[in-house]
């Protein structure tokens, strides 16, 4: 008997009052970017839904924060 497929998804609410550091780290997008999120599954996804600003604004904010963390600046 073949089991039903499992897909792991997580949503991150991107809002103006949140600091980008809240999205980076051991429980954040860093795990997804580094391939550690839902490691035992073949498929996984993370959805960022934007409540303020634009996609390009959030992309820049999160990329800057991620680089800071990876280079040891935070």
N, CA, C and O atoms as a GROMACS GRO file, in nm:
protein
  296
    1UNK      N    1   0.084  -0.118   0.000
    1UNK     CA    2   0.000   0.000   0.000
    1UNK      C    3   0.089   0.125   0.000
    1UNK      O    4   0.183   0.135   0.078
    2UNK      N    5   0.059   0.217  -0.086
    2UNK     CA    6   0.134   0.342  -0.096
    2UNK      C    7   0.069   0.446  -0.006
    2UNK      O    8  -0.052   0.467  -0.009
    3UNK      N    9   0.151   0.511   0.075
    3UNK     CA   10   0.100   0.615   0.163
    3UNK      C   11   0.072   0.745   0.089
    3UNK      O   12   0.111   0.762  -0.026
    4UNK      N   13   0.006   0.831   0.156
    4UNK     CA   14  -0.023   0.963   0.099
    4UNK      C   15   0.103   1.049   0.108
    4UNK      O   16   0.177   1.040   0.206
    5UNK      N   17   0.128   1.131   0.008
    5UNK     CA   18   0.246   1.218   0.014
    5UNK      C   19   0.232   1.322   0.125
    5UNK      O   20   0.122   1.369   0.155
    6UNK      N   21   0.345   1.357   0.185
    6UNK     CA   22   0.347   1.460   0.288
    6UNK      C   23   0.425   1.579   0.236
    6UNK      O   24   0.532   1.564   0.178
    7UNK      N   25   0.371   1.696   0.256
    7UNK     CA   26   0.438   1.819   0.219
    7UNK      C   27   0.443   1.909   0.342
    7UNK      O   28   0.342   1.931   0.408
    8UNK      N   29   0.559   1.960   0.372
    8UNK     CA   30   0.578   2.046   0.487
    8UNK      C   31   0.583   2.191   0.438
    8UNK      O   32   0.664   2.226   0.353
    9UNK      N   33   0.495   2.275   0.493
    9UNK     CA   34   0.492   2.417   0.460
    9UNK      C   35   0.488   2.498   0.588
    9UNK      O   36   0.430   2.457   0.688
   10UNK      N   37   0.550   2.612   0.582
   10UNK     CA   38   0.547   2.706   0.694
   10UNK      C   39   0.526   2.845   0.635
   10UNK      O   40   0.576   2.875   0.527
   11UNK      N   41   0.452   2.927   0.706
   11UNK     CA   42   0.428   3.064   0.660
   11UNK      C   43   0.493   3.163   0.754
   11UNK      O   44   0.488   3.147   0.876
   12UNK      N   45   0.554   3.265   0.697
   12UNK     CA   46   0.615   3.374   0.773
   12UNK      C   47   0.540   3.502   0.738
   12UNK      O   48   0.529   3.539   0.620
   13UNK      N   49   0.489   3.570   0.839
   13UNK     CA   50   0.416   3.695   0.818
   13UNK      C   51   0.515   3.811   0.819
   13UNK      O   52   0.576   3.840   0.921
   14UNK      N   53   0.531   3.876   0.705
   14UNK     CA   54   0.627   3.985   0.690
   14UNK      C   55   0.553   4.116   0.712
   14UNK      O   56   0.481   4.164   0.625
   15UNK      N   57   0.572   4.174   0.831
   15UNK     CA   58   0.500   4.297   0.865
   15UNK      C   59   0.596   4.406   0.908
   15UNK      O   60   0.710   4.377   0.948
   16UNK      N   61   0.552   4.526   0.901
   16UNK     CA   62   0.640   4.641   0.923
   16UNK      C   63   0.700   4.645   1.064
   16UNK      O   64   0.813   4.691   1.080
   17UNK      N   65   0.629   4.600   1.165
   17UNK     CA   66   0.679   4.611   1.301
   17UNK      C   67   0.781   4.503   1.337
   17UNK      O   68   0.846   4.511   1.441
   18UNK      N   69   0.795   4.403   1.253
   18UNK     CA   70   0.889   4.294   1.282
   18UNK      C   71   1.029   4.329   1.233
   18UNK      O   72   1.045   4.385   1.124
   19UNK      N   73   1.128   4.296   1.312
   19UNK     CA   74   1.267   4.315   1.272
   19UNK      C   75   1.310   4.192   1.193
   19UNK      O   76   1.270   4.081   1.226
   20UNK      N   77   1.389   4.210   1.089
   20UNK     CA   78   1.426   4.098   1.003
   20UNK      C   79   1.501   3.988   1.076
   20UNK      O   80   1.501   3.873   1.032
   21UNK      N   81   1.566   4.020   1.188
   21UNK     CA   82   1.636   3.916   1.264
   21UNK      C   83   1.540   3.808   1.312
   21UNK      O   84   1.581   3.694   1.334
   22UNK      N   85   1.413   3.843   1.327
   22UNK     CA   86   1.313   3.745   1.370
   22UNK      C   87   1.293   3.635   1.265
   22UNK      O   88   1.244   3.527   1.298
   23UNK      N   89   1.329   3.662   1.141
   23UNK     CA   90   1.309   3.564   1.034
   23UNK      C   91   1.433   3.481   1.004
   23UNK      O   92   1.426   3.381   0.932
   24UNK      N   93   1.545   3.521   1.059
   24UNK     CA   94   1.671   3.451   1.035
   24UNK      C   95   1.711   3.381   1.165
   24UNK      O   96   1.691   3.435   1.273
   25UNK      N   97   1.766   3.262   1.154
   25UNK     CA   98   1.812   3.193   1.273
   25UNK      C   99   1.769   3.048   1.274
   25UNK      O  100   1.718   2.996   1.175
   26UNK      N  101   1.791   2.983   1.387
   26UNK     CA  102   1.769   2.838   1.395
   26UNK      C  103   1.624   2.797   1.370
   26UNK      O  104   1.598   2.684   1.330
   27UNK      N  105   1.530   2.886   1.392
   27UNK     CA  106   1.389   2.854   1.367
   27UNK      C  107   1.331   2.933   1.251
   27UNK      O  108   1.210   2.935   1.232
   28UNK      N  109   1.416   2.996   1.174
   28UNK     CA  110   1.368   3.081   1.066
   28UNK      C  111   1.408   3.035   0.928
   28UNK      O  112   1.434   2.917   0.905
   29UNK      N  113   1.413   3.130   0.837
   29UNK     CA  114   1.441   3.102   0.697
   29UNK      C  115   1.581   3.047   0.673
   29UNK      O  116   1.605   2.982   0.571
   30UNK      N  117   1.672   3.072   0.764
   30UNK     CA  118   1.808   3.020   0.748
   30UNK      C  119   1.806   2.868   0.731
   30UNK      O  120   1.880   2.814   0.648
   31UNK      N  121   1.723   2.800   0.807
   31UNK     CA  122   1.712   2.654   0.795
   31UNK      C  123   1.665   2.614   0.656
   31UNK      O  124   1.713   2.515   0.600
   32UNK      N  125   1.573   2.690   0.600
   32UNK     CA  126   1.521   2.660   0.467
   32UNK      C  127   1.627   2.687   0.361
   32UNK      O  128   1.649   2.605   0.272
   33UNK      N  129   1.693   2.802   0.371
   33UNK     CA  130   1.796   2.841   0.274
   33UNK      C  131   1.913   2.742   0.275
   33UNK      O  132   1.965   2.707   0.170
   34UNK      N  133   1.953   2.698   0.393
   34UNK     CA  134   2.066   2.606   0.407
   34UNK      C  135   2.029   2.459   0.383
   34UNK      O  136   2.117   2.373   0.388
   35UNK      N  137   1.903   2.431   0.356
   35UNK     CA  138   1.860   2.294   0.328
   35UNK      C  139   1.840   2.208   0.451
   35UNK      O  140   1.838   2.085   0.440
   36UNK      N  141   1.827   2.269   0.567
   36UNK     CA  142   1.807   2.193   0.691
   36UNK      C  143   1.661   2.186   0.733
   36UNK      O  144   1.627   2.111   0.825
   37UNK      N  145   1.574   2.261   0.668
   37UNK     CA  146   1.432   2.263   0.702
   37UNK      C  147   1.365   2.136   0.649
   37UNK      O  148   1.378   2.105   0.531
   38UNK      N  149   1.295   2.066   0.733
   38UNK     CA  150   1.223   1.943   0.695
   38UNK      C  151   1.315   1.846   0.619
   38UNK      O  152   1.278   1.795   0.514
   39UNK      N  153   1.433   1.824   0.674
   39UNK     CA  154   1.536   1.743   0.607
   39UNK      C  155   1.491   1.603   0.567
   39UNK      O  156   1.535   1.551   0.465
   40UNK      N  157   1.405   1.544   0.644
   40UNK     CA  158   1.367   1.406   0.614
   40UNK      C  159   1.259   1.394   0.507
   40UNK      O  160   1.216   1.283   0.474
   41UNK      N  161   1.216   1.507   0.453
   41UNK     CA  162   1.113   1.507   0.349
   41UNK      C  163   1.174   1.544   0.214
   41UNK      O  164   1.268   1.623   0.208
   42UNK      N  165   1.120   1.486   0.108
   42UNK     CA  166   1.168   1.518  -0.026
   42UNK      C  167   1.121   1.656  -0.071
   42UNK      O  168   1.187   1.721  -0.151
   43UNK      N  169   1.008   1.699  -0.020
   43UNK     CA  170   0.948   1.826  -0.060
   43UNK      C  171   0.918   1.910   0.063
   43UNK      O  172   0.868   1.858   0.163
   44UNK      N  173   0.946   2.038   0.056
   44UNK     CA  174   0.913   2.131   0.165
   44UNK      C  175   0.902   2.270   0.105
   44UNK      O  176   0.958   2.298  -0.001
   45UNK      N  177   0.831   2.357   0.173
   45UNK     CA  178   0.818   2.493   0.123
   45UNK      C  179   0.799   2.592   0.236
   45UNK      O  180   0.757   2.557   0.346
   46UNK      N  181   0.831   2.716   0.207
   46UNK     CA  182   0.809   2.823   0.303
   46UNK      C  183   0.746   2.938   0.227
   46UNK      O  184   0.792   2.976   0.119
   47UNK      N  185   0.643   2.992   0.284
   47UNK     CA  186   0.570   3.101   0.220
   47UNK      C  187   0.585   3.226   0.306
   47UNK      O  188   0.562   3.221   0.427
   48UNK      N  189   0.624   3.335   0.246
   48UNK     CA  190   0.629   3.463   0.316
   48UNK      C  191   0.514   3.547   0.265
   48UNK      O  192   0.510   3.583   0.148
   49UNK      N  193   0.421   3.579   0.352
   49UNK     CA  194   0.313   3.664   0.306
   49UNK      C  195   0.333   3.805   0.359
   49UNK      O  196   0.357   3.826   0.478
   50UNK      N  197   0.323   3.900   0.270
   50UNK     CA  198   0.362   4.037   0.296
   50UNK      C  199   0.243   4.120   0.340
   50UNK      O  200   0.140   4.124   0.273
   51UNK      N  201   0.258   4.185   0.455
   51UNK     CA  202   0.154   4.273   0.505
   51UNK      C  203   0.194   4.420   0.495
   51UNK      O  204   0.110   4.508   0.515
   52UNK      N  205   0.318   4.447   0.464
   52UNK     CA  206   0.363   4.585   0.449
   52UNK      C  207   0.477   4.588   0.348
   52UNK      O  208   0.541   4.486   0.323
   53UNK      N  209   0.503   4.704   0.292
   53UNK     CA  210   0.608   4.723   0.194
   53UNK      C  211   0.584   4.635   0.071
   53UNK      O  212   0.471   4.596   0.043
   54UNK      N  213   0.689   4.603  -0.001
   54UNK     CA  214   0.677   4.523  -0.124
   54UNK      C  215   0.772   4.404  -0.118
   54UNK      O  216   0.855   4.395  -0.028
   55UNK      N  217   0.759   4.315  -0.213
   55UNK     CA  218   0.847   4.199  -0.220
   55UNK      C  219   0.993   4.242  -0.232
   55UNK      O  220   1.079   4.185  -0.165
   56UNK      N  221   1.021   4.340  -0.315
   56UNK     CA  222   1.160   4.382  -0.332
   56UNK      C  223   1.218   4.442  -0.204
   56UNK      O  224   1.335   4.422  -0.174
   57UNK      N  225   1.136   4.514  -0.127
   57UNK     CA  226   1.182   4.569   0.001
   57UNK      C  227   1.217   4.456   0.097
   57UNK      O  228   1.323   4.459   0.159
   58UNK      N  229   1.129   4.357   0.109
   58UNK     CA  230   1.154   4.245   0.200
   58UNK      C  231   1.271   4.159   0.154
   58UNK      O  232   1.348   4.111   0.237
   59UNK      N  233   1.284   4.141   0.026
   59UNK     CA  234   1.397   4.063  -0.026
   59UNK      C  235   1.529   4.128   0.015
   59UNK      O  236   1.621   4.059   0.060
   60UNK      N  237   1.539   4.259   0.000
   60UNK     CA  238   1.661   4.332   0.038
   60UNK      C  239   1.686   4.324   0.188
   60UNK      O  240   1.798   4.298   0.232
   61UNK      N  241   1.582   4.345   0.268
   61UNK     CA  242   1.595   4.342   0.414
   61UNK      C  243   1.645   4.206   0.463
   61UNK      O  244   1.739   4.198   0.542
   62UNK      N  245   1.582   4.101   0.415
   62UNK     CA  246   1.615   3.966   0.462
   62UNK      C  247   1.751   3.922   0.410
   62UNK      O  248   1.827   3.859   0.483
   63UNK      N  249   1.783   3.955   0.286
   63UNK     CA  250   1.914   3.920   0.231
   63UNK      C  251   2.025   3.989   0.312
   63UNK      O  252   2.125   3.926   0.345
   64UNK      N  253   2.007   4.116   0.344
   64UNK     CA  254   2.106   4.191   0.422
   64UNK      C  255   2.125   4.126   0.560
   64UNK      O  256   2.238   4.111   0.606
   65UNK      N  257   2.015   4.090   0.625
   65UNK     CA  258   2.022   4.028   0.757
   65UNK      C  259   2.090   3.891   0.750
   65UNK      O  260   2.170   3.858   0.836
   66UNK      N  261   2.058   3.813   0.648
   66UNK     CA  262   2.117   3.681   0.630
   66UNK      C  263   2.268   3.691   0.611
   66UNK      O  264   2.344   3.614   0.670
   67UNK      N  265   2.310   3.784   0.528
   67UNK     CA  266   2.454   3.804   0.503
   67UNK      C  267   2.524   3.846   0.633
   67UNK      O  268   2.633   3.797   0.663
   68UNK      N  269   2.464   3.936   0.708
   68UNK     CA  270   2.521   3.978   0.837
   68UNK      C  271   2.542   3.857   0.928
   68UNK      O  272   2.647   3.842   0.990
   69UNK      N  273   2.441   3.772   0.935
   69UNK     CA  274   2.450   3.655   1.023
   69UNK      C  275   2.558   3.559   0.975
   69UNK      O  276   2.638   3.510   1.055
   70UNK      N  277   2.562   3.532   0.846
   70UNK     CA  278   2.658   3.438   0.791
   70UNK      C  279   2.802   3.487   0.802
   70UNK      O  280   2.895   3.406   0.813
   71UNK      N  281   2.822   3.619   0.800
   71UNK     CA  282   2.957   3.674   0.809
   71UNK      C  283   2.996   3.708   0.953
   71UNK      O  284   3.105   3.760   0.978
   72UNK      N  285   2.907   3.678   1.047
   72UNK     CA  286   2.938   3.701   1.187
   72UNK      C  287   2.922   3.843   1.234
   72UNK      O  288   2.974   3.879   1.340
   73UNK      N  289   2.853   3.925   1.159
   73UNK     CA  290   2.834   4.065   1.196
   73UNK      C  291   2.721   4.085   1.298
   73UNK      O  292   2.706   4.193   1.354
   74UNK      N  293   2.642   3.980   1.321
   74UNK     CA  294   2.536   3.989   1.425
   74UNK      C  295   2.546   3.868   1.514
   74UNK      O  296   2.467   3.855   1.608
   0.00000   0.00000   0.00000
